[in-house]
């Protein structure tokens, strides 16, 4: 059975890619026993990378730091922190860093994508997407999903308040990158501190809680498959943890 894994990106040895000109830190994926998704942090120095081939997978990017552009299909799209990119199978792209700080992105590859008609690449500024509600006053913004072309998964930014959510599980496999905040990842006997740069591998149906122990909301970016709503969570007994327009804690008391 695949286990929950918590990795600090700073502890991952960097690999210099001669093919692309990028520095790559592979954080989660087959090397950590997780075949559903592969997460890596890519660093582009000032200037333009060489061609990067997506291959027969779907790929998402999310800008962590720096400014620049992504060049894909003869077009250039501005990149800055909070911008997400969807790249369909067969894409070829280049990253360009405008200067210091270096351009850093978290990339997630989704193997064996869901069959379907090809979609064009998409670029999204997450702050411009509508905030939606989830369990225990949590919120999320969808960056990419099947409605915008990402066939196999959902890419979102999540906001975790200081209220601890009850233990729960999801029916999807997920990789998470902590953008802001301090907290603890609880999963069975596992209790690991998390902070900006923490990466979490969360197999489907794992009972867990990502607790915010700071004084400000925690912010994460995550990708999960199969696609769906980040609000689709269940208590350990299988009871749905959230219904729209109803306080989930009150609903639990009513059962």
C-alpha positions in Angstrom: 0.0 0.0 0.0 1.3 3.5 -0.9 2.1 5.5 2.1 1.7 9.2 2.9 5.1 10.9 2.2 6.2 14.3 3.3 9.3 15.8 1.7 11.0 19.2 2.0 12.0 20.4 -1.4 15.2 21.9 0.1 16.3 18.4 1.1 15.9 17.0 -2.5 19.2 16.9 -4.4 19.0 19.1 -7.5 19.7 17.7 -11.0 21.0 19.9 -13.8 19.2 19.0 -17.0 21.5 19.4 -20.0 18.6 18.8 -22.3 16.5 21.8 -21.1 18.9 24.0 -19.1 16.7 23.7 -16.0 17.5 22.6 -12.5 15.1 19.8 -11.5 14.2 18.6 -8.0 11.9 15.6 -8.3 10.0 15.5 -5.0 7.2 12.9 -5.4 6.3 10.2 -7.8 7.6 6.7 -8.7 10.7 7.3 -6.7 8.5 7.6 -3.6 6.2 4.7 -4.6 3.6 6.9 -6.2 2.6 6.1 -9.8 -0.5 8.2 -10.0 1.3 11.6 -10.2 4.8 13.0 -10.4 5.7 16.3 -8.8 8.9 18.3 -9.4 10.2 21.8 -8.8 11.9 23.4 -11.8 14.2 26.3 -11.7 14.9 28.4 -14.8 17.9 30.8 -14.6 17.8 34.2 -16.3 17.3 33.7 -20.0 15.4 31.1 -22.0 15.4 27.3 -21.6 15.6 24.9 -24.4 12.6 22.9 -25.7 10.8 20.8 -23.1 8.7 17.9 -24.4 5.7 17.0 -22.3 5.4 13.6 -24.0 2.3 11.4 -23.7 1.2 12.8 -20.3 -0.7 15.9 -19.2 1.3 18.4 -17.2 0.5 21.4 -15.0 2.8 24.2 -13.9 2.4 26.7 -11.1 4.7 29.7 -10.6 6.3 29.9 -7.1 8.8 32.7 -7.6 10.2 35.0 -10.3 8.8 36.4 -13.5 9.1 35.6 -17.2 7.1 33.7 -19.9 6.1 30.3 -21.1 6.5 29.9 -24.9 4.2 27.3 -26.4 2.7 26.9 -29.8 4.4 30.0 -31.2 2.8 32.1 -28.4 4.3 33.7 -25.3 2.3 34.0 -22.0 3.5 36.1 -19.1 4.4 34.2 -15.9 4.5 35.5 -12.3 3.7 34.0 -8.9 0.3 32.5 -8.8 0.0 31.7 -12.5 -0.9 28.2 -13.5 -0.3 26.5 -16.9 -2.0 23.4 -18.4 0.0 21.6 -21.1 -1.8 18.8 -23.0 0.0 15.6 -24.3 2.4 16.2 -27.1 3.1 19.8 -26.1 6.6 21.4 -26.5 7.3 24.5 -24.5 10.1 26.7 -23.2 10.4 28.7 -20.0 11.9 32.1 -19.9 13.2 33.9 -16.8 13.2 37.7 -16.9 15.9 38.1 -14.3 16.4 37.7 -10.5 14.9 36.0 -8.7 15.1 32.9 -10.8 11.9 31.5 -12.2 10.7 28.6 -10.0 7.7 26.5 -10.8 6.1 23.3 -9.4 5.3 20.9 -12.2 3.0 17.9 -11.9 2.9 15.2 -14.6 -0.2 13.1 -15.0 0.6 9.8 -16.7 -1.9 7.7 -18.7 -4.2 10.6 -19.3 -7.9 10.1 -19.8 -8.6 9.7 -23.5 -10.3 12.6 -25.2 -10.0 15.3 -27.9 -6.8 17.4 -27.7 -7.1 20.7 -25.9 -5.0 23.8 -26.3 -2.6 24.9 -23.6 -4.2 27.1 -21.0 -2.8 29.8 -18.7 -4.7 30.9 -15.6 -4.1 33.6 -12.9 -5.4 31.8 -9.9 -6.2 35.0 -8.0 -8.8 35.8 -10.7 -10.7 32.6 -10.3 -13.8 32.5 -8.0 -13.2 31.3 -4.5 -15.4 28.3 -3.6 -16.2 26.8 -0.2 -15.1 23.4 1.3 -15.0 21.8 4.7 -14.5 23.8 7.9 -14.3 27.3 6.4 -11.7 26.2 3.8 -11.7 27.7 0.4 -10.2 26.8 -3.0 -9.8 28.3 -6.5 -9.7 26.0 -9.5 -6.7 26.5 -11.7 -7.4 23.8 -14.3 -9.9 20.9 -14.6 -11.9 19.1 -17.3 -13.9 22.3 -18.0 -10.8 24.1 -19.0 -9.0 21.2 -20.8 -7.2 19.2 -18.1 -8.9 15.9 -18.8 -7.4 13.7 -16.0 -7.1 15.8 -12.9 -8.0 18.9 -11.0 -5.4 21.6 -10.3 -6.3 24.1 -7.5 -5.1 26.5 -4.9 -6.4 25.8 -1.4 -6.7 28.1 1.7 -6.6 26.4 5.1 -7.8 28.5 8.1 -6.6 28.2 11.6 -9.6 26.0 12.5 -8.6 22.4 12.4 -10.8 20.2 10.2 -11.9 16.8 11.5 -10.0 13.8 10.1 -11.3 12.9 6.7 -10.4 11.2 3.4 -10.7 11.8 -0.3 -11.3 9.3 -3.1 -8.6 10.7 -5.3 -4.7 10.5 -5.3 -3.1 13.9 -4.6 0.2 15.8 -4.5 0.4 19.0 -2.5 2.9 21.8 -2.3 2.7 24.2 0.7 3.0 27.9 -0.5 2.5 29.7 2.8 1.9 29.0 6.4 3.0 26.6 9.1 1.3 23.4 10.2 1.2 19.7 10.8 0.3 16.8 8.5 -1.6 14.2 10.5 -2.2 10.7 9.0 -2.6 7.8 11.3 0.6 7.6 13.4 2.3 10.1 11.1 2.7 13.7 12.4 5.0 15.8 10.3 5.6 19.6 10.5 4.9 21.4 7.2 6.1 24.9 6.0 6.6 26.6 2.7 8.3 24.2 0.4 6.8 21.0 2.0 5.5 18.5 -0.6 2.9 15.9 0.4 2.0 12.7 -1.3 -1.5 11.6 -0.3 -2.9 8.3 -1.6 -6.7 8.0 -2.1 -8.8 7.1 0.9 -6.1 8.0 3.4 -7.6 9.4 6.6 -5.8 12.6 7.3 -5.8 16.2 8.4 -3.5 19.0 7.2 -3.6 21.3 10.2 -2.7 25.0 10.1 -0.9 25.8 13.4 -0.1 29.4 12.5 -2.0 32.6 13.0 -2.7 33.3 9.3 -4.3 31.1 6.6 -2.1 28.4 5.0 -2.0 28.4 1.2 -1.3 25.3 -0.8 -1.3 24.3 -4.5 -2.3 20.7 -5.4 -3.2 18.4 -8.2 -5.4 15.3 -7.8 -6.8 12.6 -10.0 -9.4 11.6 -11.0 -10.8 15.0 -11.5 -13.5 16.3 -9.2 -14.2 18.9 -6.5 -11.6 19.6 -3.7 -14.7 19.8 -1.4 -15.4 16.1 -2.0 -14.3 14.7 1.4 -15.6 12.0 3.7 -15.3 11.3 7.4 -13.8 8.0 8.4 -17.2 6.4 8.6 -17.9 7.3 5.0 -20.2 10.3 5.8 -19.8 13.2 3.4 -17.9 15.9 5.1 -19.4 18.8 3.2 -22.6 19.9 1.5 -23.0 23.2 -0.3 -24.8 25.9 1.7 -24.7 23.9 4.9 -22.3 24.1 7.8 -20.5 20.8 7.7 -19.9 20.7 11.4 -23.6 21.4 12.1 -24.6 18.7 9.6 -22.4 16.2 11.5 -24.1 17.1 14.8 -27.4 16.6 13.1 -26.7 13.0 12.0 
